[in-house]
Amino acid sequence: MSSELSAEDRKLVTLARATRARTRAAEGAAVRDADGRTYAAATVDLPTLQVSALGVCVAMAVASGATGLEAAVVLTEADALRDADLAALHDLAGAGVVVHRGDPRGTIEASVTT
């Protein structure tokens, strides 16, 4: 885990990592909303429903009444975040949300701001 992350963002890494490991999913993600609540999720890959881990987190935040997001973490083996995931994040939170992408072990490899 990167020492450059805030304590709050390190918590998101821990939540995403634990969720991914518990479910053995392709990705784990966690977000923090504008009120400080956190949501963690794993990839959903069913025959009739496929949702990325970040997509599930955004949906959970919306369903809980969140009006914005402060930060997100996605742990994945992919080299980049999906445009659709970033668009969904932007739909809820607008510009200025930091998204950290890391490997499945929780090592942050890149950070972008929406």
URPE-V264819 format. One record per backbone hydrogen bond with DSSP energy under -1.0 kcal/mol. NH is the residue of the N-H (numbers start at 1). CO is the residue of the C=O. Records with the same first field share a line. If there is no record, write none. Layout:
NH->CO, CO
This chain:
10->6
11->7
12->8
13->9
14->10
15->11
16->12
17->13
18->14
19->15
20->16
21->17
22->18
23->19
24->20
25->20
28->75
29->41
30->73
31->39
32->71
33->37
34->68
36->33
39->31
41->29
43->27
44->51
46->49
51->44
56->52
57->53
58->54
59->55
60->56
61->57
62->58
63->59
64->60
65->62
66->61
70->32
71->32
72->98
73->30
74->100
75->28
76->102
86->82
87->83
88->84
89->85
90->86
91->87
92->88
93->89
94->90
98->70
99->112
100->72
101->110
102->74
103->107
106->103
109->101
110->101
112->99
114->97
